[in-house]
Structures are given as C-alpha cells and as structure tokens.
Amino acid sequence: MGGALLVMVLIVAAVNVPFALTRMLPTSGAFPPATVFLDGPEAAEKGWPSSTPHDVAWSDPEDWQLTPSFGFRRYWVSAPPLQEGKNGFVMDVQHLGWPLPAIEVKQMWWDWGNPQLSGPESNPAPTLVPLGVVVNPILVGVPLWGGCFLLPCGLMVLRRAMRARRGHCVWCGFDASELAVCPECGRAGSGMMGPTHT
C-alpha cells in the first residue's frame, strides 16, 4: 500500500508543473473578463498579490482585478505613483497550477527614474512556486490513492462481512453453511459455520 501511495504521488508530481504550464495565457492580448474588481479601500485591503522588488514600500493598490478559472488566477493590480507626474505601480501576475499555484508569471511596472525604486528589472519569465510544487502532489495524490486502493479494499471487506453474515463463503460467496471448508473454492472462512443471528 505504501508503495502504491508513493507511485501515485510521484505520478501527480510528474504532471504538476506541465499542467500548470498549459494554463498559462499570453502576456499580451485579450484576457477573459474579470469576475472580481475592487477599487479604493477594498483594493488596498487586498494588497499586492505577490512580492514587490524594492525595500521602499509601494503605494497601496487602488485597483484590484482577479480573473479566476480552473488552475489559473490572473491578478491585475495598480497603485498611484509616489510623486505627482511619475509612473504609478502596476503588477500583472498569473498563478498557474491546482490546487495551489506551481508557477508564477509576474510582470511589474514602476517609476524607473526614481532612485529609491532602483532594483531588479521586471522579469516576466515563469518561476516555480516551491509550496505548490511540493504540496500539490500530496494534496492530489493521496485522495487519488484513497479512491483507487482504499475504496476497493473497503468494499471488499464489506462484501465479505455480508457473506459471512449470511453463512456464505467469504471468499467466493458459495452457500457453505455449517461447513468449515468451502466445497466450491476449498478455502476456510469465518462465515462458513452458519449465519450470524442477532
């Protein structure tokens, strides 16, 4: 049983990241309509959907948009600039994978001329999300293993218990009341000494 569980988790691990990649949308072009759109204080309360690249805190978001679907969540979040007449802050994030994100694609814009906001260039290349890469195979593989192995075992135990209650052979179901060994399959079983009376 332990080996089967390990195999199931490894199979899910092998398809975890490739599945997440299939959920990626292009970084340009039309996106599906957003199902959640927040602005003002509600957007500020949600905050940025991913880490910001600077020591200086970004302004609180004023617009917060989420487009979810199976294995995909896209956030488009923006905030006003720190100084009048400068570029504001924008973060476009795709979280890919299920049930947790296994890949993140993040594009960011800010006031590149502000020396306080110097730092790494925005890189839209997909990056792995360690939590999703490690935990998704467990969250998906264990229930699949339970459905594939534990459920049939449970049904088999239940069927044998019902046969034993009727006085039939627990192995083949032959009516073997009052017999210690089943004449059909030749095996001994606890249900072959007569039905249980309650």
mmCIF file of the C-alpha atoms, coordinates in Angstrom:
data_MODEL
# 
_entry.id   MODEL 
# 
loop_
_atom_site.group_PDB 
_atom_site.id 
_atom_site.type_symbol 
_atom_site.label_atom_id 
_atom_site.label_alt_id 
_atom_site.label_comp_id 
_atom_site.label_asym_id 
_atom_site.label_entity_id 
_atom_site.label_seq_id 
_atom_site.pdbx_PDB_ins_code 
_atom_site.Cartn_x 
_atom_site.Cartn_y 
_atom_site.Cartn_z 
_atom_site.occupancy 
_atom_site.B_iso_or_equiv 
_atom_site.pdbx_formal_charge 
_atom_site.auth_seq_id 
_atom_site.auth_comp_id 
_atom_site.auth_asym_id 
_atom_site.auth_atom_id 
_atom_site.pdbx_PDB_model_num 
ATOM 1   C CA . MET A 1 1   ? 0.000   0.000   0.000   1.00 0.00 ? 1   MET A CA 1 
ATOM 2   C CA . GLY A 1 2   ? 2.805   2.425   0.865   1.00 0.00 ? 2   GLY A CA 1 
ATOM 3   C CA . GLY A 1 3   ? 4.491   1.756   -2.472  1.00 0.00 ? 3   GLY A CA 1 
ATOM 4   C CA . ALA A 1 4   ? 1.241   2.432   -4.329  1.00 0.00 ? 4   ALA A CA 1 
ATOM 5   C CA . LEU A 1 5   ? 0.831   5.711   -2.450  1.00 0.00 ? 5   LEU A CA 1 
ATOM 6   C CA . LEU A 1 6   ? 4.384   6.743   -3.359  1.00 0.00 ? 6   LEU A CA 1 
ATOM 7   C CA . VAL A 1 7   ? 3.819   5.871   -7.030  1.00 0.00 ? 7   VAL A CA 1 
ATOM 8   C CA . MET A 1 8   ? 0.574   7.891   -7.102  1.00 0.00 ? 8   MET A CA 1 
ATOM 9   C CA . VAL A 1 9   ? 2.243   10.937  -5.533  1.00 0.00 ? 9   VAL A CA 1 
ATOM 10  C CA . LEU A 1 10  ? 5.172   10.675  -7.975  1.00 0.00 ? 10  LEU A CA 1 
ATOM 11  C CA . ILE A 1 11  ? 2.795   10.483  -10.949 1.00 0.00 ? 11  ILE A CA 1 
ATOM 12  C CA . VAL A 1 12  ? 0.995   13.624  -9.795  1.00 0.00 ? 12  VAL A CA 1 
ATOM 13  C CA . ALA A 1 13  ? 4.365   15.306  -9.175  1.00 0.00 ? 13  ALA A CA 1 
ATOM 14  C CA . ALA A 1 14  ? 5.399   14.497  -12.747 1.00 0.00 ? 14  ALA A CA 1 
ATOM 15  C CA . VAL A 1 15  ? 2.322   16.201  -14.227 1.00 0.00 ? 15  VAL A CA 1 
ATOM 16  C CA . ASN A 1 16  ? 2.080   19.063  -11.702 1.00 0.00 ? 16  ASN A CA 1 
ATOM 17  C CA . VAL A 1 17  ? 4.300   21.629  -13.459 1.00 0.00 ? 17  VAL A CA 1 
ATOM 18  C CA . PRO A 1 18  ? 3.422   20.613  -17.061 1.00 0.00 ? 18  PRO A CA 1 
ATOM 19  C CA . PHE A 1 19  ? -0.265  21.000  -16.210 1.00 0.00 ? 19  PHE A CA 1 
ATOM 20  C CA . ALA A 1 20  ? 0.415   24.445  -14.749 1.00 0.00 ? 20  ALA A CA 1 
ATOM 21  C CA . LEU A 1 21  ? 2.198   25.454  -17.964 1.00 0.00 ? 21  LEU A CA 1 
ATOM 22  C CA . THR A 1 22  ? -0.864  24.508  -20.011 1.00 0.00 ? 22  THR A CA 1 
ATOM 23  C CA . ARG A 1 23  ? -2.876  27.065  -18.032 1.00 0.00 ? 23  ARG A CA 1 
ATOM 24  C CA . MET A 1 24  ? -0.608  29.989  -18.994 1.00 0.00 ? 24  MET A CA 1 
ATOM 25  C CA . LEU A 1 25  ? -2.130  32.781  -21.023 1.00 0.00 ? 25  LEU A CA 1 
ATOM 26  C CA . PRO A 1 26  ? -0.129  35.080  -23.284 1.00 0.00 ? 26  PRO A CA 1 
ATOM 27  C CA . THR A 1 27  ? 1.154   38.222  -21.597 1.00 0.00 ? 27  THR A CA 1 
ATOM 28  C CA . SER A 1 28  ? -0.493  40.363  -24.276 1.00 0.00 ? 28  SER A CA 1 
ATOM 29  C CA . GLY A 1 29  ? -3.860  40.302  -25.979 1.00 0.00 ? 29  GLY A CA 1 
ATOM 30  C CA . ALA A 1 30  ? -7.370  39.882  -24.693 1.00 0.00 ? 30  ALA A CA 1 
ATOM 31  C CA . PHE A 1 31  ? -7.998  38.190  -21.371 1.00 0.00 ? 31  PHE A CA 1 
ATOM 32  C CA . PRO A 1 32  ? -11.287 36.755  -20.143 1.00 0.00 ? 32  PRO A CA 1 
ATOM 33  C CA . PRO A 1 33  ? -13.489 39.252  -18.344 1.00 0.00 ? 33  PRO A CA 1 
ATOM 34  C CA . ALA A 1 34  ? -12.655 39.701  -14.678 1.00 0.00 ? 34  ALA A CA 1 
ATOM 35  C CA . THR A 1 35  ? -15.077 38.235  -12.182 1.00 0.00 ? 35  THR A CA 1 
ATOM 36  C CA . VAL A 1 36  ? -13.766 40.352  -9.296  1.00 0.00 ? 36  VAL A CA 1 
ATOM 37  C CA . PHE A 1 37  ? -12.973 44.028  -9.495  1.00 0.00 ? 37  PHE A CA 1 
ATOM 38  C CA . LEU A 1 38  ? -12.213 46.126  -6.417  1.00 0.00 ? 38  LEU A CA 1 
ATOM 39  C CA . ASP A 1 39  ? -11.129 49.719  -6.041  1.00 0.00 ? 39  ASP A CA 1 
ATOM 40  C CA . GLY A 1 40  ? -10.300 52.190  -3.318  1.00 0.00 ? 40  GLY A CA 1 
ATOM 41  C CA . PRO A 1 41  ? -10.163 50.838  0.260   1.00 0.00 ? 41  PRO A CA 1 
ATOM 42  C CA . GLU A 1 42  ? -11.232 47.332  -0.792  1.00 0.00 ? 42  GLU A CA 1 
ATOM 43  C CA . ALA A 1 43  ? -8.309  47.128  -3.228  1.00 0.00 ? 43  ALA A CA 1 
ATOM 44  C CA . ALA A 1 44  ? -5.901  48.473  -0.602  1.00 0.00 ? 44  ALA A CA 1 
ATOM 45  C CA . GLU A 1 45  ? -7.119  45.833  1.848   1.00 0.00 ? 45  GLU A CA 1 
ATOM 46  C CA . LYS A 1 46  ? -6.349  43.036  -0.642  1.00 0.00 ? 46  LYS A CA 1 
ATOM 47  C CA . GLY A 1 47  ? -2.814  44.355  -1.211  1.00 0.00 ? 47  GLY A CA 1 
ATOM 48  C CA . TRP A 1 48  ? -0.321  43.172  -3.798  1.00 0.00 ? 48  TRP A CA 1 
ATOM 49  C CA . PRO A 1 49  ? -0.763  39.566  -4.992  1.00 0.00 ? 49  PRO A CA 1 
ATOM 50  C CA . SER A 1 50  ? 2.987   38.888  -4.992  1.00 0.00 ? 50  SER A CA 1 
ATOM 51  C CA . SER A 1 51  ? 6.186   40.280  -3.514  1.00 0.00 ? 51  SER A CA 1 
ATOM 52  C CA . THR A 1 52  ? 7.383   43.702  -4.620  1.00 0.00 ? 52  THR A CA 1 
ATOM 53  C CA . PRO A 1 53  ? 11.028  44.115  -5.681  1.00 0.00 ? 53  PRO A CA 1 
ATOM 54  C CA . HIS A 1 54  ? 12.022  47.124  -3.544  1.00 0.00 ? 54  HIS A CA 1 
ATOM 55  C CA . ASP A 1 55  ? 12.849  47.963  0.054   1.00 0.00 ? 55  ASP A CA 1 
ATOM 56  C CA . VAL A 1 56  ? 10.678  51.067  -0.311  1.00 0.00 ? 56  VAL A CA 1 
ATOM 57  C CA . ALA A 1 57  ? 7.040   50.110  0.147   1.00 0.00 ? 57  ALA A CA 1 
ATOM 58  C CA . TRP A 1 58  ? 4.815   50.508  -2.884  1.00 0.00 ? 58  TRP A CA 1 
ATOM 59  C CA . SER A 1 59  ? 1.671   52.614  -2.599  1.00 0.00 ? 59  SER A CA 1 
ATOM 60  C CA . ASP A 1 60  ? -1.467  50.748  -1.564  1.00 0.00 ? 60  ASP A CA 1 
ATOM 61  C CA . PRO A 1 61  ? -3.368  49.427  -4.584  1.00 0.00 ? 61  PRO A CA 1 
ATOM 62  C CA . GLU A 1 62  ? -6.271  51.494  -5.865  1.00 0.00 ? 62  GLU A CA 1 
ATOM 63  C CA . ASP A 1 63  ? -7.445  48.994  -8.486  1.00 0.00 ? 63  ASP A CA 1 
ATOM 64  C CA . TRP A 1 64  ? -7.501  45.232  -7.916  1.00 0.00 ? 64  TRP A CA 1 
ATOM 65  C CA . GLN A 1 65  ? -8.726  42.773  -10.535 1.00 0.00 ? 65  GLN A CA 1 
ATOM 66  C CA . LEU A 1 66  ? -8.923  38.971  -10.405 1.00 0.00 ? 66  LEU A CA 1 
ATOM 67  C CA . THR A 1 67  ? -9.716  36.597  -13.269 1.00 0.00 ? 67  THR A CA 1 
ATOM 68  C CA . PRO A 1 68  ? -10.000 33.020  -11.984 1.00 0.00 ? 68  PRO A CA 1 
ATOM 69  C CA . SER A 1 69  ? -10.537 29.713  -13.759 1.00 0.00 ? 69  SER A CA 1 
ATOM 70  C CA . PHE A 1 70  ? -9.516  26.114  -13.109 1.00 0.00 ? 70  PHE A CA 1 
ATOM 71  C CA . GLY A 1 71  ? -5.774  26.038  -12.434 1.00 0.00 ? 71  GLY A CA 1 
ATOM 72  C CA . PHE A 1 72  ? -5.415  29.728  -13.277 1.00 0.00 ? 72  PHE A CA 1 
ATOM 73  C CA . ARG A 1 73  ? -5.679  33.031  -11.435 1.00 0.00 ? 73  ARG A CA 1 
ATOM 74  C CA . ARG A 1 74  ? -4.684  36.319  -13.021 1.00 0.00 ? 74  ARG A CA 1 
ATOM 75  C CA . TYR A 1 75  ? -4.290  39.468  -10.953 1.00 0.00 ? 75  TYR A CA 1 
ATOM 76  C CA . TRP A 1 76  ? -4.030  42.958  -12.406 1.00 0.00 ? 76  TRP A CA 1 
ATOM 77  C CA . VAL A 1 77  ? -3.304  45.422  -9.603  1.00 0.00 ? 77  VAL A CA 1 
ATOM 78  C CA . SER A 1 78  ? -2.321  49.092  -9.837  1.00 0.00 ? 78  SER A CA 1 
ATOM 79  C CA . ALA A 1 79  ? -1.499  51.962  -7.499  1.00 0.00 ? 79  ALA A CA 1 
ATOM 80  C CA . PRO A 1 80  ? -0.793  55.692  -7.901  1.00 0.00 ? 80  PRO A CA 1 
ATOM 81  C CA . PRO A 1 81  ? 2.796   56.996  -8.143  1.00 0.00 ? 81  PRO A CA 1 
ATOM 82  C CA . LEU A 1 82  ? 4.781   58.152  -5.138  1.00 0.00 ? 82  LEU A CA 1 
ATOM 83  C CA . GLN A 1 83  ? 5.300   61.555  -6.837  1.00 0.00 ? 83  GLN A CA 1 
ATOM 84  C CA . GLU A 1 84  ? 2.935   63.564  -8.997  1.00 0.00 ? 84  GLU A CA 1 
ATOM 85  C CA . GLY A 1 85  ? 3.613   63.226  -12.719 1.00 0.00 ? 85  GLY A CA 1 
ATOM 86  C CA . LYS A 1 86  ? 5.555   59.966  -12.426 1.00 0.00 ? 86  LYS A CA 1 
ATOM 87  C CA . ASN A 1 87  ? 4.641   56.424  -13.399 1.00 0.00 ? 87  ASN A CA 1 
ATOM 88  C CA . GLY A 1 88  ? 2.466   54.524  -10.970 1.00 0.00 ? 88  GLY A CA 1 
ATOM 89  C CA . PHE A 1 89  ? 2.814   50.915  -9.884  1.00 0.00 ? 89  PHE A CA 1 
ATOM 90  C CA . VAL A 1 90  ? 1.321   48.003  -11.812 1.00 0.00 ? 90  VAL A CA 1 
ATOM 91  C CA . MET A 1 91  ? 1.589   44.274  -11.179 1.00 0.00 ? 91  MET A CA 1 
ATOM 92  C CA . ASP A 1 92  ? 0.259   41.672  -13.612 1.00 0.00 ? 92  ASP A CA 1 
ATOM 93  C CA . VAL A 1 93  ? 0.512   38.203  -12.051 1.00 0.00 ? 93  VAL A CA 1 
ATOM 94  C CA . GLN A 1 94  ? -0.566  34.783  -13.280 1.00 0.00 ? 94  GLN A CA 1 
ATOM 95  C CA . HIS A 1 95  ? -0.710  31.961  -10.724 1.00 0.00 ? 95  HIS A CA 1 
ATOM 96  C CA . LEU A 1 96  ? -0.818  28.626  -12.519 1.00 0.00 ? 96  LEU A CA 1 
ATOM 97  C CA . GLY A 1 97  ? -1.490  25.161  -11.145 1.00 0.00 ? 97  GLY A CA 1 
ATOM 98  C CA . TRP A 1 98  ? -4.004  23.339  -8.979  1.00 0.00 ? 98  TRP A CA 1 
ATOM 99  C CA . PRO A 1 99  ? -4.923  23.245  -6.154  1.00 0.00 ? 99  PRO A CA 1 
ATOM 100 C CA . LEU A 1 100 ? -2.038  25.580  -5.271  1.00 0.00 ? 100 LEU A CA 1 
ATOM 101 C CA . PRO A 1 101 ? -0.020  27.665  -7.747  1.00 0.00 ? 101 PRO A CA 1 
ATOM 102 C CA . ALA A 1 102 ? 3.031   25.773  -9.010  1.00 0.00 ? 102 ALA A CA 1 
ATOM 103 C CA . ILE A 1 103 ? 4.171   28.517  -11.418 1.00 0.00 ? 103 ILE A CA 1 
ATOM 104 C CA . GLU A 1 104 ? 4.094   32.290  -11.172 1.00 0.00 ? 104 GLU A CA 1 
ATOM 105 C CA . VAL A 1 105 ? 4.400   34.651  -14.129 1.00 0.00 ? 105 VAL A CA 1 
ATOM 106 C CA . LYS A 1 106 ? 4.849   38.226  -12.936 1.00 0.00 ? 106 LYS A CA 1 
ATOM 107 C CA . GLN A 1 107 ? 5.281   41.468  -14.853 1.00 0.00 ? 107 GLN A CA 1 
ATOM 108 C CA . MET A 1 108 ? 5.694   44.782  -12.980 1.00 0.00 ? 108 MET A CA 1 
ATOM 109 C CA . TRP A 1 109 ? 5.935   48.465  -13.862 1.00 0.00 ? 109 TRP A CA 1 
ATOM 110 C CA . TRP A 1 110 ? 7.004   51.408  -11.689 1.00 0.00 ? 110 TRP A CA 1 
ATOM 111 C CA . ASP A 1 111 ? 8.813   54.745  -11.879 1.00 0.00 ? 111 ASP A CA 1 
ATOM 112 C CA . TRP A 1 112 ? 12.175  53.514  -13.155 1.00 0.00 ? 112 TRP A CA 1 
ATOM 113 C CA . GLY A 1 113 ? 13.633  57.029  -12.874 1.00 0.00 ? 113 GLY A CA 1 
ATOM 114 C CA . ASN A 1 114 ? 13.146  57.156  -9.097  1.00 0.00 ? 114 ASN A CA 1 
ATOM 115 C CA . PRO A 1 115 ? 16.487  56.282  -7.365  1.00 0.00 ? 115 PRO A CA 1 
ATOM 116 C CA . GLN A 1 116 ? 14.538  54.991  -4.353  1.00 0.00 ? 116 GLN A CA 1 
ATOM 117 C CA . LEU A 1 117 ? 12.986  52.368  -6.608  1.00 0.00 ? 117 LEU A CA 1 
ATOM 118 C CA . SER A 1 118 ? 16.173  51.054  -8.161  1.00 0.00 ? 118 SER A CA 1 
ATOM 119 C CA . GLY A 1 119 ? 16.406  47.331  -8.110  1.00 0.00 ? 119 GLY A CA 1 
ATOM 120 C CA . PRO A 1 120 ? 15.920  44.249  -10.230 1.00 0.00 ? 120 PRO A CA 1 
ATOM 121 C CA . GLU A 1 121 ? 14.422  44.586  -13.672 1.00 0.00 ? 121 GLU A CA 1 
ATOM 122 C CA . SER A 1 122 ? 10.950  43.175  -14.043 1.00 0.00 ? 122 SER A CA 1 
ATOM 123 C CA . ASN A 1 123 ? 11.295  39.682  -15.466 1.00 0.00 ? 123 ASN A CA 1 
ATOM 124 C CA . PRO A 1 124 ? 8.130   38.020  -16.848 1.00 0.00 ? 124 PRO A CA 1 
ATOM 125 C CA . ALA A 1 125 ? 9.766   34.587  -17.110 1.00 0.00 ? 125 ALA A CA 1 
ATOM 126 C CA . PRO A 1 126 ? 7.804   31.812  -15.371 1.00 0.00 ? 126 PRO A CA 1 
ATOM 127 C CA . THR A 1 127 ? 9.161   30.852  -11.947 1.00 0.00 ? 127 THR A CA 1 
ATOM 128 C CA . LEU A 1 128 ? 8.369   27.825  -9.816  1.00 0.00 ? 128 LEU A CA 1 
ATOM 129 C CA . VAL A 1 129 ? 6.391   28.285  -6.609  1.00 0.00 ? 129 VAL A CA 1 
ATOM 130 C CA . PRO A 1 130 ? 8.036   25.821  -4.164  1.00 0.00 ? 130 PRO A CA 1 
ATOM 131 C CA . LEU A 1 131 ? 4.951   25.360  -1.981  1.00 0.00 ? 131 LEU A CA 1 
ATOM 132 C CA . GLY A 1 132 ? 2.779   24.327  -4.928  1.00 0.00 ? 132 GLY A CA 1 
ATOM 133 C CA . VAL A 1 133 ? 5.481   22.132  -6.447  1.00 0.00 ? 133 VAL A CA 1 
ATOM 134 C CA . VAL A 1 134 ? 5.879   20.180  -3.184  1.00 0.00 ? 134 VAL A CA 1 
ATOM 135 C CA . VAL A 1 135 ? 2.347   20.191  -1.751  1.00 0.00 ? 135 VAL A CA 1 
ATOM 136 C CA . ASN A 1 136 ? 0.185   19.681  -4.883  1.00 0.00 ? 136 ASN A CA 1 
ATOM 137 C CA . PRO A 1 137 ? 1.315   16.067  -5.427  1.00 0.00 ? 137 PRO A CA 1 
ATOM 138 C CA . ILE A 1 138 ? 0.345   15.275  -1.838  1.00 0.00 ? 138 ILE A CA 1 
ATOM 139 C CA . LEU A 1 139 ? -2.997  17.115  -1.958  1.00 0.00 ? 139 LEU A CA 1 
ATOM 140 C CA . VAL A 1 140 ? -3.957  15.379  -5.218  1.00 0.00 ? 140 VAL A CA 1 
ATOM 141 C CA . GLY A 1 141 ? -2.071  12.078  -4.987  1.00 0.00 ? 141 GLY A CA 1 
ATOM 142 C CA . VAL A 1 142 ? -3.295  10.981  -1.548  1.00 0.00 ? 142 VAL A CA 1 
ATOM 143 C CA . PRO A 1 143 ? -7.038  11.279  -2.370  1.00 0.00 ? 143 PRO A CA 1 
ATOM 144 C CA . LEU A 1 144 ? -6.451  9.574   -5.732  1.00 0.00 ? 144 LEU A CA 1 
ATOM 145 C CA . TRP A 1 145 ? -4.656  6.755   -3.951  1.00 0.00 ? 145 TRP A CA 1 
ATOM 146 C CA . GLY A 1 146 ? -7.532  6.523   -1.486  1.00 0.00 ? 146 GLY A CA 1 
ATOM 147 C CA . GLY A 1 147 ? -10.054 6.307   -4.303  1.00 0.00 ? 147 GLY A CA 1 
ATOM 148 C CA . CYS A 1 148 ? -8.032  3.758   -6.276  1.00 0.00 ? 148 CYS A CA 1 
ATOM 149 C CA . PHE A 1 149 ? -6.904  1.493   -3.424  1.00 0.00 ? 149 PHE A CA 1 
ATOM 150 C CA . LEU A 1 150 ? -8.646  2.158   -0.111  1.00 0.00 ? 150 LEU A CA 1 
ATOM 151 C CA . LEU A 1 151 ? -12.176 2.360   -1.530  1.00 0.00 ? 151 LEU A CA 1 
ATOM 152 C CA . PRO A 1 152 ? -11.957 -1.034  -3.306  1.00 0.00 ? 152 PRO A CA 1 
ATOM 153 C CA . CYS A 1 153 ? -10.428 -2.590  -0.165  1.00 0.00 ? 153 CYS A CA 1 
ATOM 154 C CA . GLY A 1 154 ? -13.253 -1.180  1.938   1.00 0.00 ? 154 GLY A CA 1 
ATOM 155 C CA . LEU A 1 155 ? -15.858 -2.544  -0.473  1.00 0.00 ? 155 LEU A CA 1 
ATOM 156 C CA . MET A 1 156 ? -14.179 -5.958  -0.410  1.00 0.00 ? 156 MET A CA 1 
ATOM 157 C CA . VAL A 1 157 ? -14.241 -6.034  3.406   1.00 0.00 ? 157 VAL A CA 1 
ATOM 158 C CA . LEU A 1 158 ? -17.910 -5.028  3.400   1.00 0.00 ? 158 LEU A CA 1 
ATOM 159 C CA . ARG A 1 159 ? -18.784 -7.734  0.858   1.00 0.00 ? 159 ARG A CA 1 
ATOM 160 C CA . ARG A 1 160 ? -17.012 -10.388 2.922   1.00 0.00 ? 160 ARG A CA 1 
ATOM 161 C CA . ALA A 1 161 ? -18.795 -9.252  6.071   1.00 0.00 ? 161 ALA A CA 1 
ATOM 162 C CA . MET A 1 162 ? -22.166 -9.535  4.316   1.00 0.00 ? 162 MET A CA 1 
ATOM 163 C CA . ARG A 1 163 ? -21.314 -13.019 3.036   1.00 0.00 ? 163 ARG A CA 1 
ATOM 164 C CA . ALA A 1 164 ? -20.221 -14.142 6.495   1.00 0.00 ? 164 ALA A CA 1 
ATOM 165 C CA . ARG A 1 165 ? -23.475 -12.792 7.988   1.00 0.00 ? 165 ARG A CA 1 
ATOM 166 C CA . ARG A 1 166 ? -25.489 -14.930 5.525   1.00 0.00 ? 166 ARG A CA 1 
ATOM 167 C CA . GLY A 1 167 ? -23.364 -18.020 6.222   1.00 0.00 ? 167 GLY A CA 1 
ATOM 168 C CA . HIS A 1 168 ? -21.707 -17.988 2.809   1.00 0.00 ? 168 HIS A CA 1 
ATOM 169 C CA . CYS A 1 169 ? -18.036 -18.440 1.974   1.00 0.00 ? 169 CYS A CA 1 
ATOM 170 C CA . VAL A 1 170 ? -16.374 -15.073 2.452   1.00 0.00 ? 170 VAL A CA 1 
ATOM 171 C CA . TRP A 1 171 ? -14.048 -15.761 -0.499  1.00 0.00 ? 171 TRP A CA 1 
ATOM 172 C CA . CYS A 1 172 ? -16.381 -16.913 -3.294  1.00 0.00 ? 172 CYS A CA 1 
ATOM 173 C CA . GLY A 1 173 ? -19.907 -16.407 -1.920  1.00 0.00 ? 173 GLY A CA 1 
ATOM 174 C CA . PHE A 1 174 ? -20.911 -20.098 -2.117  1.00 0.00 ? 174 PHE A CA 1 
ATOM 175 C CA . ASP A 1 175 ? -23.598 -21.136 0.385   1.00 0.00 ? 175 ASP A CA 1 
ATOM 176 C CA . ALA A 1 176 ? -21.371 -23.109 2.745   1.00 0.00 ? 176 ALA A CA 1 
ATOM 177 C CA . SER A 1 177 ? -23.460 -23.049 5.937   1.00 0.00 ? 177 SER A CA 1 
ATOM 178 C CA . GLU A 1 178 ? -22.340 -25.465 8.642   1.00 0.00 ? 178 GLU A CA 1 
ATOM 179 C CA . LEU A 1 179 ? -19.111 -26.293 6.780   1.00 0.00 ? 179 LEU A CA 1 
ATOM 180 C CA . ALA A 1 180 ? -15.584 -25.496 7.934   1.00 0.00 ? 180 ALA A CA 1 
ATOM 181 C CA . VAL A 1 181 ? -14.169 -25.575 4.400   1.00 0.00 ? 181 VAL A CA 1 
ATOM 182 C CA . CYS A 1 182 ? -15.923 -24.289 1.285   1.00 0.00 ? 182 CYS A CA 1 
ATOM 183 C CA . PRO A 1 183 ? -16.583 -27.136 -1.206  1.00 0.00 ? 183 PRO A CA 1 
ATOM 184 C CA . GLU A 1 184 ? -16.542 -24.614 -4.083  1.00 0.00 ? 184 GLU A CA 1 
ATOM 185 C CA . CYS A 1 185 ? -13.152 -22.926 -3.588  1.00 0.00 ? 185 CYS A CA 1 
ATOM 186 C CA . GLY A 1 186 ? -11.587 -25.144 -0.885  1.00 0.00 ? 186 GLY A CA 1 
ATOM 187 C CA . ARG A 1 187 ? -10.797 -22.263 1.470   1.00 0.00 ? 187 ARG A CA 1 
ATOM 188 C CA . ALA A 1 188 ? -11.706 -21.927 5.105   1.00 0.00 ? 188 ALA A CA 1 
ATOM 189 C CA . GLY A 1 189 ? -13.551 -18.791 6.193   1.00 0.00 ? 189 GLY A CA 1 
ATOM 190 C CA . SER A 1 190 ? -15.196 -17.361 9.241   1.00 0.00 ? 190 SER A CA 1 
ATOM 191 C CA . GLY A 1 191 ? -18.588 -17.131 7.566   1.00 0.00 ? 191 GLY A CA 1 
ATOM 192 C CA . MET A 1 192 ? -18.943 -20.839 6.845   1.00 0.00 ? 192 MET A CA 1 
ATOM 193 C CA . MET A 1 193 ? -20.187 -22.030 10.198  1.00 0.00 ? 193 MET A CA 1 
ATOM 194 C CA . GLY A 1 194 ? -23.688 -20.684 9.745   1.00 0.00 ? 194 GLY A CA 1 
ATOM 195 C CA . PRO A 1 195 ? -25.270 -17.247 9.596   1.00 0.00 ? 195 PRO A CA 1 
ATOM 196 C CA . THR A 1 196 ? -24.994 -14.843 12.472  1.00 0.00 ? 196 THR A CA 1 
ATOM 197 C CA . HIS A 1 197 ? -28.214 -14.373 14.397  1.00 0.00 ? 197 HIS A CA 1 
ATOM 198 C CA . THR A 1 198 ? -28.793 -11.118 16.254  1.00 0.00 ? 198 THR A CA 1 
# 
